Amino acid sequence: MTKKERAAAIVEKMKQMYPDALCSLQYNDPLQLLIAVVLSAQCTDARVNKVTPALFARFPDLDAFCEADVEEIGEYIRSCGFYNSKSKNISGLCKMIQSEYGGKVPDSIEELTKLPGVGRKTANLICGDVYGKDGYVVDTHMIRISQRMGLCTVKENESNPALKIEMQLRKLIPESESSDFCHRIVLHGRALCSARKAKCEQCALSDVCKQKIK
């Protein structure tokens, strides 16, 4: 079985396993999703979802965030960790969206990654979930599981493994499937393929997953 054949089989099986391929972060508009993803760095989505209702109630739109005091933003997001840098990035990206993008969240990886605190993972998620474009989100779940499945390979201690895996996935996963596939990988990592243990005996992917084949 080639990598492309394995990828196609995994995509189809995961559609059956996780039919609702939804982002677990809660939001009402593109800006809220962007801010939520920035907050999720080294923080669980569950924690972010506890913090954002009060944050978005206090700062309901772009203008409110642009006028906000950075320290006050920090107080609302303190429990997400790294709140000093995250609050500065949130303030900075909002002001940049207002001044350089006419108040609209950019729709390309190139433009999104110009925003403070926004890397390729965040940019891919916004492109996929907000704008319906290809979105190859590489987080810790994807780095771990794509290699276990035999789809991607990175060397130990390799620099920027996330980018290398993203480029490999772009050759294997169709653009139309990319965003949903990435959400399903997260769900799979939480349900069956955790960092501590892969529950292969319970997994419907066992016949196409390289780790199980071994």
N, C-alpha and C positions, 0 to 999 in steps of 0.2 A: 504494500500500500504506500503510495507516494504521500508526501506531506499535503499536497493539494487535495488528494482523495480523502485523507484523514480529516482535514479541515472541513471539507464539505459534509462528511458524515457526522462530525461533532456538532456542526451548526444545526443540522436537522434534528439530531437527537436532543440537543439542548432546547430547541423550540418546544418539544414535547414535555421536557422536564420542567421548564420555567416559561410557561406561555405568556406571563405578564412581565415583560422585560422593561421594568420601570426604574427610574432613578429613585433611590430611597430618600433623597433630600427633598424637603418640602419647600415649595416656592410658588409665587403667583405671577411672576414676570421674569424676563431674562436677567435683569439686574439682580434680583433676589437670588436667582440660581447662581449667578457668577459669584456673588458675595458668599453664599453658602458653601460653594466649592472651595473658595479661598480659606474659609474657616475650617474646612474638613482636613486640611493638611495636618498630619500627625494627630488627628482627632477623629473619633468615631462619628458616623453620620447620625447616630442616635443622640449623641451629645449636642451636635449642631442643631438638630431639630428641636431640642429643648431650649436652645438659646435664641434662635432666630425669631420666634413669634414676638417676643418683647422688643427685640432689636428693630424689626420691621414695623412694629406699631409706633415706636418712637421716631423712626426715620422712614416714613412711608414711600418716599420717592427719591429720585436722583438729587433734586434740589435740596432736600432735607439732609442727605448725606454730605453734599458739598458744603453746606453751611455748618455742619456739625463740628463740635470740638473733638479732636482726636482722642483726648483723654476720656471723654464721655462714651465714645464708641467702645473704647477699651474696657470700660466698666461693664458694659453689656456682654462682652465676649470673653471675659476673664477666664471662665471655666473651660474654654476651648484650647487653652495653652498658647504660648507665644503671642499673647494678646497685644503686647506693645507693637511688635512688628506688623501683626495682622491689622490692627486698627489704623496704622499709618498707611498700609497698602490699600485698605478699603477706601480711606479718604482720598488717597492719591489717584486710584483708578477711577473713582467717581468724578473727580475734578477733570481728569484727562478725557473721560467719555463726554463730559459736558463741553469742554473747550475744543476738543479736536475731532469728535465724532458726532457732533450735533445732538448729543443726548441719547444716542442709540448705541447699544452694545455692539461692537464690531462682529462681523460674520466670517472672518477668516483667521486661520492660525497665525498668519504673519502679523496681522494687526492686533489680535488679542494678546499675543505674547509681548507686545510693547507696553502693555499695562502693568503697573507695579504689582508684584506678587502672583502674576499669572504665567504659568509654565505651559508646556505642551499638553500635559494631562488635562488641565483645566480647559485649555483652548479647544481640544478635541471634543470634550464633553459638551461645551457650549455649541460648537458647530453641529454636533449630532442631535442633541436634544432640543435646541432652540430653533436651529435653521434647517434641520433635516438634511444636512450634508454628511459626508463620511466623517466618522468620529472614532478614532482608534485610541481609546483611553487605556493607558498602561499604568496601572497602580500595582501595589504589592501582590494582590490576588492574581493579576494577569502575568506578572513576572514569574510567579511561582507555578501557576497552573499551566500556562502555555508551554513551559519547559517540561513539566510532568507529562503532558499529553503528547509531547514529541512534535509540537508545531514550531517552536522557536528554540534557539540555542544561544547562550551567551557564556563566555568564559568566566571562570572565577576571578573576582576582583577586576572585572572589565569596567572601564569607565563608561558612564552613561548607559547602563543596560536597558533602561526604559526606552530610550530613543532607538537602540538597536532592535529591540523587540517590536516596537511600533513599525519600523521599516520592514521587518519580516512579515508581520501581520498584514501589511498593505499588499503584499504579494500573494497572500493566501486567502484572506477573507474578503468577499465582494463588498464594495462600498455600501451597497444597499442593506447589507446585513451587519455592518460594522458596529453601529451604535448599540443595537439590541444585543449583539453577541457580547459586547463588553459588559453590559449590565448583567447578562446571564452568568458571566464568569464570576462576577462579584457575588451573586446569589449562590452559585455553586461553591465558591470558596467558603462562604459562611455555613452552608448546609452540610457539605460532604468532603470538601478538599481543603481542609484547614492547614495552616503552617505546621501544626503539631502532628497531624495524622491525616492521611488520605483514606477515607472509608470505602475502599474499592469494592468490598463485598456488597455494599449497598448501592453501588453506582451503576446506572444504566449505560454509562460510557465505557464500561470495562472491556468491551470487545473491540473498541477502536482507540483506546488510550494506550500510549506506549508504555507508561509505567506499569499498567496491569499486564500488558503483553509480556513484559520482562519477567 
